[in-house]
Amino acid sequence: MGSKKIVGLTLMGILIACANIFAQGNMPDPLTMSDGRSVQTPTAWRTERGPEILELFRKYVYGRTPDKPFTLKATVAEKSPNVFEGKVSRKQVSLDIRHEGKNLAIDLLIYLPKGREGKPVPVFTLLNFGGNHTTHPAPEIPLPKSHVRENYSPPEKFRGAKSSRFPIEEICARGYGLVTAYYGDIDPDFHDGFANGAHGLLDAQNERRDDSWGAVSAWAWGLSRIMDYLQTDDEVDHDRIAVLGHSRLGKTALWAGAQDERFSIVISNCSGCSGAAISRRRKGETLKDINKNFPHWFCENYKRFNDREEELPVDQHLLIALIAPRPVYVASATLDKWADPEGEFLACVLASPVYKLLGFDGVGANALPNPDTPLFKGRIGYHIRTGKHDLTSYDWKCFMDFADIHWGASLSRK
């Protein structure tokens, strides 16, 4: 992988690059079935290979989400029609999810631009790490009631502390809305024996198996419950809802988008190992690292592949391929070596043949682009930003530029 930018490659060039990589390290080919049959038509991808890959990720990586009935009730807890000097409206919605007498509460924070003349707003949906109050210092935003990690405790000291990751005014000025929720409302980010959160809601005692879902799957399930609500909100454009995530929540966004086709754009920011980065490279964080440090994120089967990545029947380019033909964006940072930027870009290259099969351009390059030079004319977008592991205004600008292209003409109010 070089640093020279190469764009506009032919399909043949991409296929040759992919063939060379497959030959080097037992890399699973997205267009070859497990039994060796070649996938040559869109129908074969949709009905055979795609479902096969999805099942492999459920069995060996993220775990299997319980298919159990639940009810969801949404209540508008607060509405402020004039924030940010009257340019934006804020709404807070409480979701109450129930199953067999147990309940789970998820609080949504929604910002929408004004001046849309009654038209529904396309939105970016993402989870946050410390609570909704960390995204903006407004006192009307309540502190989380669920478990908070030590680096966000006590919660009251972190009001507005992560506002740089949520440039609300910039997003709304472009004609987009923002929907966020605290990931701890959905499931706690520590190894509690899967007793609380979504696991406590849906798991029965003594029901855990080697392919049972971990926290990443639980957070992804929560994103789909947020989507359930958004599909009922007349202020939101139901066909233009993106799911976005940073770091471990970037892994979550990819997995949510792979399973839930209602998310029309899927965005991963610095997601690294078990997100967008190729595991077989063993660069930066490895499977052994992540399974040791975060044993609750994935299913038990995943631990079998510590130091044995080449034996996995999947790798992360297949996760990106599952999103096809919907647009997907992967973002990296130059100083974020732990997330393996080269491996994240390589996954985009290796997923591109599936987009080609379905009639669309993939990432459109087979060499890592120069920093701060985004690729977003194909259905797979990518950039590597100068800087560290973070979610910045530059990232947001690229994501919105990508959305402008794939959701239609620019929605800027200017």
Secondary structure, DSSP 8 states (H G I E B T S, - for coil): --SS---S--HHHHHHHHHHHHHHHT---TTB-TTS-B--SHHHIIIIIHHHHHHHHHHHTS-B------EEEEEEEEEEEEETTTTEEEEEEEEEEEETTEEEEEEEEEEEES-STT--EEEEEEEESS-GGGS---TTS---SS---GGG-SGGGGTTTTGGG--HHHHHHTT-EEEEEEHHHHS-SS-S-S-SHHHHHH--TT---TTB--HHHHHHHHHHHHHHHHTT-TTEEEEEEEEEEETHHHHHHHHHHHH-TT-SEEEEES--BTTTB-GGG--SS-HHHHHHH-TTSS-GGGGGGTT-GGG-S--HHHHHHHTTTS-EEEEEETT-GGG-HHHHHHHHHHHHHHHHHTTS---S-SS---TT--B-SSSEEEEEESSSSS--HHHHHHHHHHHHHHSSS-----
